[in-house]
């Protein structure tokens, strides 16, 4: 496999991982919003 092909595969993997991280961050934020709705107050220590 050429260096260009390897670099392209790595860039694709980076993009895939970043998309997953973005999705997880959105889910985290939505869960925090839900938690704040049912239990308002400061962030719990585990959230820091």
DOZA-168927 format. One record per atom (N, C-alpha, C): x, y, z. Coordinates in steps of 0.2 Angstrom, whole numbers, plus 5000, padded with zeros to 4 digits. Layout:
# residues N
XYZ
...
END
This chain:
# residues 48
500449945000
500050005000
500550065000
500350114996
500750174995
500650225001
501050265002
501050315008
500450355007
500250375001
499650415000
498950375002
498950315000
498350275002
498350265009
498950255012
498950245020
498650315023
498950365021
498750435023
497950445023
497750425017
497050435016
496650385020
496850325022
496450285026
496550315033
497050345035
497150375042
496650435043
496650475037
496250535038
495450515038
495350455035
494650435035
494450405042
494950375045
494850345052
494750405057
495150455056
495150515060
494450545060
494150555054
493550585052
492950545056
493050475055
492550425058
492550435066
493150435069
493250445076
492950515078
493050565074
492850635076
492050635076
491750605071
491050605070
490750565076
491050515079
490850475085
490850515091
491450555092
491550595097
491050655097
490850685092
490350735091
489650705093
489550645091
488850615093
488850605100
489350575103
489450565111
489350625115
489650685112
489550745116
488850775115
488550765110
487850785109
487350745114
487550675114
487150635119
487250655126
487950665128
488050695135
487750755137
487750805132
487350865133
486650855134
486350815130
485650795131
485450765137
485850715139
485750685146
485850735152
486350785151
486350835156
485750875157
485450895151
484850935151
484350895154
484250835153
483750795156
483850785163
484450775165
484550775172
484450835176
484550895173
484450955176
483750975176
483350945172
482650955172
482350915178
482550855179
482250815185
482650825192
483250855191
483650865197
484050925196
483750985197
484051055196
484651065201
485151095200
485651115205
486351115201
486851115205
487551125202
487751055200
488251055195
488450985193
488750945198
488550885197
488850835202
489550825201
489950805206
490650795206
490850755200
490450695198
490650655192
490650695186
490250745185
490150785179
490750835178
491150845183
491650895182
492250875178
END
